[in-house]
Amino acid sequence: MDIAALVAWIVTALGGFVLLGRWISGGGLRQQQSRTARFPAPLVFGHFLLAAAGLVVWIVYVAADKSGLAWTAFGLLVAVALLGFTMFARWIPVRGTTPATAGEPTPAERHLPVPVVAAHGLVAAATLVLVLLAALGVGGS
């Protein structure tokens, strides 16, 4: 279960890197002052940093097999999921809008590919379940 959770977390992180790159290249950081972007930079980077920290804790847990580390990683992952749900809720209305007219800036979130968003969310949910099951000791370590 530990390794399955690790693989799922890494796959989720790869999708997250794609989304982060598309958001930045779509002008997400530049749009912070004009408030065109629906994702505040602290939300985006908080999600990223907590996810990275949790992944590091999970890797240490897999190496050391200390249950406290598994629960710490799970707690971080819950916080990451809450931030992710917040971004998803802010993304849905932007995704359904028509493209901006001339002179109107396009929110950076419109550049996020739907299949990557969907895959990232689904694999993230699977990661959360796998980490919880591993922390509970289901499937051995």
Contacts in CASP RR format, 6 or more apart in sequence:
PFRMAT RR
TARGET T0000
AUTHOR 0000-0000-0000
METHOD contacts of the structure
MODEL  1
MDIAALVAWIVTALGGFVLLGRWISGGGLRQQQSRTARFPAPLVFGHFLL
AAAGLVVWIVYVAADKSGLAWTAFGLLVAVALLGFTMFARWIPVRGTTPA
TAGEPTPAERHLPVPVVAAHGLVAAATLVLVLLAALGVGGS
1 130 0 8 1.000
1 133 0 8 1.000
1 134 0 8 1.000
1 137 0 8 1.000
1 138 0 8 1.000
1 139 0 8 1.000
1 140 0 8 1.000
1 141 0 8 1.000
2 61 0 8 1.000
2 62 0 8 1.000
2 134 0 8 1.000
2 140 0 8 1.000
2 141 0 8 1.000
3 62 0 8 1.000
4 130 0 8 1.000
4 134 0 8 1.000
5 58 0 8 1.000
5 127 0 8 1.000
5 130 0 8 1.000
5 131 0 8 1.000
5 133 0 8 1.000
5 134 0 8 1.000
6 58 0 8 1.000
6 59 0 8 1.000
6 62 0 8 1.000
8 123 0 8 1.000
8 126 0 8 1.000
8 127 0 8 1.000
8 130 0 8 1.000
9 55 0 8 1.000
9 58 0 8 1.000
9 127 0 8 1.000
9 131 0 8 1.000
10 55 0 8 1.000
11 123 0 8 1.000
12 51 0 8 1.000
12 120 0 8 1.000
12 121 0 8 1.000
12 123 0 8 1.000
12 124 0 8 1.000
12 127 0 8 1.000
13 51 0 8 1.000
13 52 0 8 1.000
13 55 0 8 1.000
15 116 0 8 1.000
15 119 0 8 1.000
15 120 0 8 1.000
15 123 0 8 1.000
16 48 0 8 1.000
16 51 0 8 1.000
16 116 0 8 1.000
16 120 0 8 1.000
18 113 0 8 1.000
18 116 0 8 1.000
18 120 0 8 1.000
19 112 0 8 1.000
19 116 0 8 1.000
19 117 0 8 1.000
19 120 0 8 1.000
20 44 0 8 1.000
20 48 0 8 1.000
22 111 0 8 1.000
22 112 0 8 1.000
22 113 0 8 1.000
22 116 0 8 1.000
23 37 0 8 1.000
23 39 0 8 1.000
23 44 0 8 1.000
23 108 0 8 1.000
23 109 0 8 1.000
23 111 0 8 1.000
23 112 0 8 1.000
24 108 0 8 1.000
25 111 0 8 1.000
26 108 0 8 1.000
26 111 0 8 1.000
27 37 0 8 1.000
27 108 0 8 1.000
28 37 0 8 1.000
28 39 0 8 1.000
28 41 0 8 1.000
28 108 0 8 1.000
29 41 0 8 1.000
31 37 0 8 1.000
31 105 0 8 1.000
31 107 0 8 1.000
31 108 0 8 1.000
32 40 0 8 1.000
32 41 0 8 1.000
34 105 0 8 1.000
36 105 0 8 1.000
36 106 0 8 1.000
36 107 0 8 1.000
36 108 0 8 1.000
37 107 0 8 1.000
37 108 0 8 1.000
37 109 0 8 1.000
38 90 0 8 1.000
38 91 0 8 1.000
38 93 0 8 1.000
38 94 0 8 1.000
38 107 0 8 1.000
38 109 0 8 1.000
39 87 0 8 1.000
39 90 0 8 1.000
39 91 0 8 1.000
39 108 0 8 1.000
39 109 0 8 1.000
43 83 0 8 1.000
43 86 0 8 1.000
43 87 0 8 1.000
44 87 0 8 1.000
46 83 0 8 1.000
47 80 0 8 1.000
47 83 0 8 1.000
47 84 0 8 1.000
47 87 0 8 1.000
50 76 0 8 1.000
50 79 0 8 1.000
50 80 0 8 1.000
50 83 0 8 1.000
51 76 0 8 1.000
51 77 0 8 1.000
51 80 0 8 1.000
53 76 0 8 1.000
54 72 0 8 1.000
54 73 0 8 1.000
54 76 0 8 1.000
54 77 0 8 1.000
54 80 0 8 1.000
55 73 0 8 1.000
57 69 0 8 1.000
57 72 0 8 1.000
57 73 0 8 1.000
57 76 0 8 1.000
58 69 0 8 1.000
58 70 0 8 1.000
58 73 0 8 1.000
58 131 0 8 1.000
60 69 0 8 1.000
61 68 0 8 1.000
61 69 0 8 1.000
61 70 0 8 1.000
61 72 0 8 1.000
61 73 0 8 1.000
65 141 0 8 1.000
67 135 0 8 1.000
70 131 0 8 1.000
70 134 0 8 1.000
70 135 0 8 1.000
71 135 0 8 1.000
73 131 0 8 1.000
73 135 0 8 1.000
74 128 0 8 1.000
74 131 0 8 1.000
74 132 0 8 1.000
74 135 0 8 1.000
77 127 0 8 1.000
77 128 0 8 1.000
77 131 0 8 1.000
78 128 0 8 1.000
80 124 0 8 1.000
81 124 0 8 1.000
81 125 0 8 1.000
81 128 0 8 1.000
84 124 0 8 1.000
88 117 0 8 1.000
88 121 0 8 1.000
90 109 0 8 1.000
91 109 0 8 1.000
91 112 0 8 1.000
91 117 0 8 1.000
94 107 0 8 1.000
94 109 0 8 1.000
94 110 0 8 1.000
95 109 0 8 1.000
95 110 0 8 1.000
95 112 0 8 1.000
95 114 0 8 1.000
97 110 0 8 1.000
99 106 0 8 1.000
99 110 0 8 1.000
100 106 0 8 1.000
133 139 0 8 1.000
134 140 0 8 1.000
134 141 0 8 1.000
END
